Amino acid sequence: MRADARKNRDHLLAVAGSAVAERGADVSLRDIARRAEVGLATLLRHFPTREALLDALLRTSFDELTARAGAFEESEPPADALVTWVRECVAWTTEYRGVTVLMAAAVEDPESALHASCVTLRAAGARLLTRAQEAGAARRDLDGDDLFALIAMLAWLGDQPALAPRAPRLFDVVAGALLTGAETAPAAVREGRRD
């Protein structure tokens, strides 16, 4: 890709990121083009569909969250690695309003442009969960699909104005329910607590 084309694409992604964070994942492509001060045809030349735009926008973050899971797996105790990674996923997901619905749909749809990234992200979480389960630090009756659903649920809470103030406390409740052992749960759950 030519340098000027790369610069234009990066500019469109930056504008799209702000628009999605502000107005949600269903923001119109026309609005994004207008904010980027380009024609709709220019936007569509780079990103022919909304899903292609969202895939490009979200893939970097998915890759970063996947890499973070690997880093936590190598450096943190199992319970702390799991809870810290889930907390980061929830925090990231609430930055982009409406993205949890897209992620949940994409993980089930192999034709979705977001499918591969979502499946990879879910697998990274599943590895952390399995590691915590093997250490006796997490419930054994959960799997990667359950963990992905819990992340989506917690992110949805943060996306609801009336419920958002309760989200940090409810995160702690859910994280505590994920873990086993009284000595494990408090240390992992207290991290990042704001009350």
Salt bridges, closest charged atoms under 4 A:
ASP4 OD2 - ARG2 NH2 2.89
ASP10 OD1 - ARG6 NH1 3.91
GLU22 OE2 - ARG35 NH2 3.11
ASP31 OD2 - ARG23 NH1 2.69
ASP31 OD2 - ARG35 NE 3.38
ASP55 OD2 - ARG59 NH2 2.65
GLU73 OE1 - ARG127 NE 3.82
GLU88 OE2 - ARG68 NH2 2.57
ASP141 OD2 - ARG139 NH2 2.60
ASP145 OD1 - ARG122 NH1 2.79
ASP172 OD1 - ARG87 NH2 3.76
ASP172 OD2 - ARG193 NE 2.70
ASP195 OD1 - ARG193 NE 3.02
